[in-house]
């Protein structure tokens, strides 16, 4: 009887393992599809900046709690969050570095937009 019980357990484990692997593959495929869709939605330069800095534009906006690319609002929120997360006042270096990365990403996006606006201006003059 122990032999049959061991076989049942083994077969059950195999079934659960296969189902888990199938679910994992589906989740990975869905994640890849979502990432590809996000990449297509962003402009090429913006997508490149996200890859280089390691943080998406949307994530950077969420970290700094800004809804638009307003330089004054970005700077104000950055200074506040950087100061609040300073290690000397009990903050976290990890969170402080996230705030810095978010600011870098938003600054890069502002630079990309300014460059694009400048190029549009030149095309309009021609």
Backbone torsions as a table, in degrees:
resi	resn	phi	psi	omega
1	UNK	NA	-34.7	179.2
2	UNK	-63.1	-34.2	179.8
3	UNK	-64.8	-43.4	179.4
4	UNK	-66.7	-40.2	178.2
5	UNK	-61.9	-42.5	178.6
6	UNK	-63.7	-41.2	178.8
7	UNK	-64.4	-41.8	179.3
8	UNK	-62.5	-44.1	178.9
9	UNK	-63.6	-42.9	180.0
10	UNK	-63.2	-46.4	179.0
11	UNK	-63.9	-42.0	177.7
12	UNK	-61.2	-42.5	179.2
13	UNK	-64.4	-38.9	178.6
14	UNK	-64.5	-43.4	179.8
15	UNK	-62.2	-46.9	179.7
16	UNK	-64.1	-41.4	178.6
17	UNK	-60.8	-45.0	178.7
18	UNK	-63.7	-42.8	179.4
19	UNK	-63.1	-40.9	179.2
20	UNK	-63.8	-45.2	179.8
21	UNK	-63.6	-40.1	178.7
22	UNK	-63.2	-44.3	178.7
23	UNK	-64.2	-39.4	178.9
24	UNK	-63.6	-43.5	178.0
25	UNK	-62.6	-42.6	179.2
26	UNK	-64.0	-41.7	179.3
27	UNK	-64.9	-40.9	178.0
28	UNK	-63.6	-43.1	179.5
29	UNK	-64.2	-41.0	178.6
30	UNK	-65.5	-39.3	178.2
31	UNK	-63.7	-44.1	178.4
32	UNK	-62.6	-42.7	179.7
33	UNK	-62.8	-41.5	178.3
34	UNK	-65.5	-41.2	178.8
35	UNK	-64.8	-41.3	178.0
36	UNK	-63.5	-40.8	179.7
37	UNK	-65.1	-41.0	177.1
38	UNK	-63.4	-41.1	-179.6
39	UNK	-63.6	-37.7	179.0
40	UNK	-72.2	-29.9	-178.0
41	UNK	-72.2	-32.2	-179.7
42	UNK	-81.8	152.8	173.8
43	UNK	-67.1	154.1	-176.9
44	UNK	-55.5	-43.6	-179.2
45	UNK	-66.3	-39.3	-179.9
46	UNK	-66.1	-41.7	178.4
47	UNK	-63.8	-39.4	178.2
48	UNK	-63.9	-41.2	178.6
49	UNK	-63.3	-38.7	178.3
50	UNK	-61.8	-41.0	179.8
51	UNK	-68.8	-41.4	-176.7
52	UNK	-68.8	-48.5	-176.8
53	UNK	-78.4	-24.9	176.3
54	UNK	87.9	17.1	-178.3
55	UNK	-146.9	136.6	-179.1
56	UNK	-78.4	161.3	178.8
57	UNK	-60.0	-44.9	-179.3
58	UNK	-61.9	-43.3	179.9
59	UNK	-64.9	-39.9	178.7
60	UNK	-63.2	-40.8	178.2
61	UNK	-64.6	-38.2	178.8
62	UNK	-67.0	-41.6	-179.1
63	UNK	-62.4	-45.2	-178.6
64	UNK	-88.3	0.8	176.8
65	UNK	57.0	50.4	176.0
66	UNK	-123.7	142.7	-179.2
67	UNK	-98.4	-23.2	179.4
68	UNK	-130.0	169.1	-179.8
69	UNK	-89.1	67.3	178.3
70	UNK	-98.0	111.4	-175.1
71	UNK	-55.5	-38.0	-178.6
72	UNK	-67.2	-43.7	-180.0
73	UNK	-65.9	-40.6	178.7
74	UNK	-60.8	-48.1	-178.4
75	UNK	-62.6	-43.3	-178.8
76	UNK	-61.9	-48.6	-179.5
77	UNK	-66.6	-36.8	178.6
78	UNK	-61.7	-49.8	-178.1
79	UNK	-60.8	-42.8	179.4
80	UNK	-62.5	-51.7	-176.5
81	UNK	-66.9	-35.1	178.9
82	UNK	-64.8	-43.3	-178.6
83	UNK	-67.8	-43.1	-178.4
84	UNK	-64.6	-33.5	-177.4
85	UNK	-94.5	12.9	177.8
86	UNK	-65.6	136.9	-176.7
87	UNK	-62.1	-30.4	-177.9
88	UNK	-68.5	-18.8	177.7
89	UNK	-109.1	20.5	176.0
90	UNK	89.1	13.6	179.6
91	UNK	-81.5	-172.5	-176.6
92	UNK	-118.5	129.4	176.7
93	UNK	-61.2	-36.6	179.1
94	UNK	-60.0	-49.2	-179.7
95	UNK	-65.9	-38.2	179.2
96	UNK	-63.0	-40.0	179.0
97	UNK	-69.2	-33.2	175.3
98	UNK	-63.3	-40.7	178.9
99	UNK	-63.3	-42.7	179.6
100	UNK	-63.9	-45.5	179.2
101	UNK	-61.8	-41.1	179.6
102	UNK	-62.3	-43.0	179.0
103	UNK	-63.4	-43.4	178.0
104	UNK	-58.9	-43.1	-178.4
105	UNK	-65.6	-43.0	-179.8
106	UNK	-68.8	-38.0	176.4
107	UNK	-62.3	-40.6	178.7
108	UNK	-64.8	-40.8	178.3
109	UNK	-64.9	-40.2	176.4
110	UNK	-62.2	-39.8	178.5
111	UNK	-64.7	-41.7	179.1
112	UNK	-63.3	-44.0	179.7
113	UNK	-64.6	-41.6	179.4
114	UNK	-63.2	-40.7	178.3
115	UNK	-64.1	-42.7	178.4
116	UNK	-64.5	-40.6	177.8
117	UNK	-64.1	-39.5	179.8
118	UNK	-64.4	-42.1	179.2
119	UNK	-66.4	-38.5	177.2
120	UNK	-63.5	-38.8	178.2
121	UNK	-62.6	-41.0	178.8
122	UNK	-66.8	-39.5	179.5
123	UNK	-66.4	-35.9	-179.8
124	UNK	-67.1	-33.2	-179.4
125	UNK	-72.0	-27.5	-174.6
126	UNK	-75.6	NA	NA
